[in-house]
Amino acid sequence: MVHAFPNIKSGGAASTATESGPSVRDAESAYRDLTGVFPEAANIDGDVHFDRHVLASILSLASSEGGSLPARAGLTDTELGDLFSHWFPARGVESCGDHVASVVDADEIEMVRELLLENRSSEGDCGRWLAAMIARRAMEPNHLWEDLGLRDRSELTRLMARHFAPLAGRNDKNMRWKRFIYRMMCENDGFVMCSTPVCSNCADYALCYGAETGTSRVASTAQSPATPAGQTV
């Protein structure tokens, strides 16, 4: 198992989950240790800064949940080591032979990952890593942007548009991202997920298009940008 940030001092903050579950402070401290700033102060101007913020957010949240960091993040030991070497070279990772068994559906993760890979719009390893990371984090129960450790939904929308543009372009009605991804998986396999042909006539409309309000699981004081009432981003 790869241990999360083994060489980092977190200023006395807890670095593991407690019996009541992982705290925001755990993930927030891990983010600061990776990037040097708190997540709410992250510079996301430009693609490189934005990608670094996204990767740090996912890794920080995954590390706060306990267990195997590669399994929580959706990467192999080798992939995680390469990611750290490229994006966070000052932060080491240790590897040993033991792995915590995953309780998520590996086949489902693979299907989501393949859909994302088929719609990649960026070059290099980052998009490939993100496809695997998003697929794994989509197995968690919250809004997808929350389980990626992002500050709000607009960051997930930007992430999808940057790295998976063909897929993002099809979400022209602003469906919730997790629902949309699964809808695309069903359509690609020739299945119909929805009970009605027109979304506006569906009793579950709010489940697909309702505002994705919530609190960042990493940035304790992050403020979401103002959004007109009734509009999602």
TORKOL-219284 format. One line per 2 residues: number of its first residue (from 0); their letters; for each residue x, y negated, z negated of C-alpha. Coordinates in nm, 2 decimals, decimal comma. Last residue first. Layout:
N
NUM	a	X/Y/Z ~ ...
END
This chain:
233
232	vt	-2,33/-2,53/1,36 ~ -2,67/-2,51/1,21
230	qg	-2,94/-2,78/1,23 ~ -3,24/-2,81/1,01
228	ap	-3,13/-3,13/0,85 ~ -2,84/-3,30/1,03
226	ta	-2,50/-3,17/0,92 ~ -2,26/-3,34/0,69
224	ps	-1,92/-3,17/0,68 ~ -1,89/-2,90/0,41
222	qa	-1,70/-3,01/0,10 ~ -1,43/-2,79/-0,04
220	ts	-1,40/-2,80/-0,42 ~ -1,36/-2,43/-0,50
218	av	-1,19/-2,34/-0,17 ~ -1,16/-1,96/-0,15
216	rs	-1,50/-1,81/-0,17 ~ -1,65/-2,12/0,00
214	tg	-2,00/-2,19/-0,13 ~ -2,32/-2,12/0,06
212	te	-2,56/-2,24/0,32 ~ -2,59/-2,05/0,65
210	ag	-2,89/-2,24/0,78 ~ -3,15/-2,01/0,92
208	yc	-3,11/-1,87/1,27 ~ -3,11/-1,49/1,25
206	la	-3,28/-1,43/0,92 ~ -3,51/-1,73/0,97
204	yd	-3,64/-1,58/1,29 ~ -3,74/-1,26/1,12
202	ac	-4,11/-1,29/1,20 ~ -4,02/-1,32/1,57
200	ns	-4,22/-1,54/1,81 ~ -3,95/-1,81/1,84
198	cv	-3,70/-1,53/1,92 ~ -3,88/-1,42/2,24
196	pt	-3,86/-1,06/2,34 ~ -3,99/-0,93/2,00
194	sc	-3,88/-0,63/1,80 ~ -3,51/-0,72/1,83
192	mv	-3,22/-0,47/1,83 ~ -3,27/-0,35/2,19
190	fg	-3,02/-0,08/2,29 ~ -2,82/-0,05/2,61
188	dn	-2,49/0,00/2,44 ~ -2,37/-0,35/2,54
186	ec	-2,70/-0,49/2,41 ~ -2,65/-0,33/2,07
184	mm	-2,30/-0,46/2,03 ~ -2,42/-0,81/2,14
182	ry	-2,69/-0,80/1,87 ~ -2,43/-0,69/1,62
180	if	-2,22/-0,99/1,70 ~ -2,51/-1,23/1,69
178	rk	-2,63/-1,11/1,35 ~ -2,28/-1,16/1,21
176	wr	-2,25/-1,50/1,38 ~ -2,59/-1,65/1,27
174	mn	-2,76/-1,74/1,59 ~ -2,66/-2,08/1,73
172	kd	-2,88/-2,08/2,04 ~ -2,59/-2,08/2,28
170	nr	-2,43/-1,77/2,13 ~ -2,32/-1,65/2,48
168	ga	-2,04/-1,89/2,49 ~ -1,90/-1,76/2,17
166	lp	-1,86/-1,41/2,33 ~ -1,68/-1,55/2,63
164	af	-1,47/-1,78/2,40 ~ -1,33/-1,52/2,16
162	hr	-1,01/-1,68/2,03 ~ -1,09/-2,05/2,04
160	am	-1,47/-2,05/2,05 ~ -1,49/-1,79/1,78
158	lr	-1,25/-1,97/1,55 ~ -1,43/-2,30/1,61
156	tl	-1,76/-2,14/1,52 ~ -1,60/-1,98/1,21
154	es	-1,47/-2,32/1,10 ~ -1,82/-2,47/1,15
152	rd	-1,96/-2,21/0,92 ~ -1,79/-2,36/0,61
150	rl	-1,48/-2,35/0,41 ~ -1,34/-2,02/0,54
148	gl	-1,27/-1,72/0,31 ~ -1,34/-1,47/0,59
146	de	-1,62/-1,33/0,37 ~ -1,78/-1,68/0,35
144	wl	-1,77/-1,73/0,73 ~ -1,93/-1,39/0,78
142	hn	-2,22/-1,47/0,55 ~ -2,21/-1,23/0,26
140	pe	-2,23/-0,85/0,23 ~ -1,88/-0,74/0,35
138	ma	-1,85/-0,52/0,65 ~ -1,79/-0,82/0,87
136	rr	-1,46/-0,86/0,69 ~ -1,33/-0,55/0,87
134	ai	-1,43/-0,66/1,21 ~ -1,30/-1,02/1,15
132	ma	-0,96/-0,88/1,05 ~ -0,93/-0,65/1,34
130	al	-1,03/-0,92/1,60 ~ -0,81/-1,17/1,41
128	wr	-0,50/-0,95/1,45 ~ -0,56/-0,93/1,82
126	gc	-0,62/-1,30/1,85 ~ -0,30/-1,37/1,66
124	dg	-0,09/-1,13/1,85 ~ -0,05/-1,33/2,17
122	es	-0,28/-1,49/2,41 ~ -0,62/-1,64/2,35
120	sr	-0,96/-1,58/2,51 ~ -1,05/-1,24/2,37
118	ne	-1,39/-1,10/2,47 ~ -1,31/-0,73/2,51
116	ll	-1,10/-0,76/2,19 ~ -1,41/-0,89/2,00
114	le	-1,63/-0,60/2,11 ~ -1,35/-0,35/2,03
112	rv	-1,32/-0,49/1,68 ~ -1,69/-0,47/1,62
110	me	-1,70/-0,10/1,74 ~ -1,39/-0,02/1,54
108	ie	-1,54/-0,16/1,22 ~ -1,85/0,05/1,27
106	da	-1,64/0,36/1,32 ~ -1,44/0,29/1,00
104	dv	-1,76/0,26/0,79 ~ -1,65/0,10/0,46
102	vs	-1,54/0,29/0,15 ~ -1,17/0,26/0,23
100	av	-0,93/0,50/0,05 ~ -0,66/0,32/-0,14
98	hd	-0,32/0,38/0,03 ~ 0,00/0,51/-0,13
96	gc	0,33/0,51/0,07 ~ 0,49/0,19/-0,04
94	se	0,53/-0,15/0,12 ~ 0,63/-0,48/-0,03
92	vg	0,54/-0,82/0,12 ~ 0,75/-1,13/0,13
90	ra	0,64/-1,49/0,15 ~ 0,89/-1,74/0,31
88	pf	0,81/-1,61/0,66 ~ 0,44/-1,70/0,63
86	wh	0,31/-1,71/0,99 ~ 0,55/-1,49/1,19
84	sf	0,70/-1,26/0,93 ~ 0,37/-1,25/0,74
82	ld	0,18/-1,14/1,05 ~ 0,45/-0,88/1,13
80	gl	0,42/-0,73/0,78 ~ 0,04/-0,72/0,81
78	et	0,06/-0,55/1,15 ~ 0,31/-0,29/1,02
76	dt	0,10/-0,22/0,71 ~ -0,21/-0,18/0,92
74	lg	-0,47/-0,45/0,94 ~ -0,83/-0,49/0,83
72	ar	-0,78/-0,74/0,56 ~ -0,92/-0,53/0,28
70	ap	-0,74/-0,22/0,40 ~ -0,41/-0,41/0,45
68	ls	-0,45/-0,56/0,11 ~ -0,51/-0,23/-0,07
66	gg	-0,70/-0,26/-0,39 ~ -0,80/-0,59/-0,55
64	es	-1,05/-0,85/-0,43 ~ -0,82/-1,15/-0,47
62	sa	-0,59/-1,03/-0,19 ~ -0,87/-1,02/0,06
60	ls	-0,97/-1,38/-0,03 ~ -0,61/-1,50/0,02
58	li	-0,55/-1,30/0,33 ~ -0,86/-1,43/0,50
56	sa	-0,80/-1,79/0,41 ~ -0,43/-1,78/0,50
54	lv	-0,51/-1,64/0,84 ~ -0,77/-1,91/0,90
52	hr	-0,54/-2,19/0,78 ~ -0,26/-2,07/1,00
50	df	-0,49/-2,05/1,30 ~ -0,60/-2,41/1,24
48	hv	-0,25/-2,54/1,21 ~ -0,15/-2,38/1,53
46	dg	-0,47/-2,49/1,71 ~ -0,44/-2,86/1,64
44	di	-0,56/-3,06/1,34 ~ -0,65/-2,80/1,07
42	na	-0,46/-2,96/0,79 ~ -0,56/-2,79/0,46
40	ae	-0,66/-3,02/0,17 ~ -0,97/-2,82/0,08
38	pf	-0,76/-2,50/0,09 ~ -0,51/-2,62/-0,18
36	vg	-0,17/-2,69/-0,04 ~ 0,17/-2,51/-0,02
34	tl	0,05/-2,27/0,25 ~ 0,09/-1,92/0,10
32	dr	0,10/-2,01/-0,26 ~ -0,19/-2,25/-0,22
30	ya	-0,39/-1,98/-0,06 ~ -0,31/-1,73/-0,33
28	se	-0,41/-1,99/-0,59 ~ -0,75/-2,05/-0,42
26	ad	-0,81/-1,67/-0,40 ~ -0,75/-1,62/-0,77
24	rv	-0,93/-1,94/-0,86 ~ -1,25/-1,83/-0,68
22	sp	-1,27/-1,54/-0,92 ~ -1,26/-1,17/-0,84
20	gs	-1,51/-0,96/-1,03 ~ -1,65/-0,94/-1,38
18	et	-1,40/-0,68/-1,48 ~ -1,12/-0,91/-1,37
16	at	-0,97/-0,93/-1,02 ~ -0,60/-0,99/-1,00
14	sa	-0,38/-1,30/-0,97 ~ -0,48/-1,49/-1,27
12	ag	-0,35/-1,84/-1,29 ~ -0,03/-1,89/-1,48
10	gs	0,14/-2,11/-1,22 ~ 0,09/-1,86/-0,94
8	ki	0,44/-1,73/-0,90 ~ 0,49/-1,56/-0,57
6	np	0,71/-1,26/-0,51 ~ 0,44/-0,99/-0,49
4	fa	0,22/-1,19/-0,25 ~ -0,04/-0,91/-0,21
2	hv	0,10/-0,57/-0,25 ~ 0,12/-0,35/0,07
0	m	0,00/0,00/0,00
END
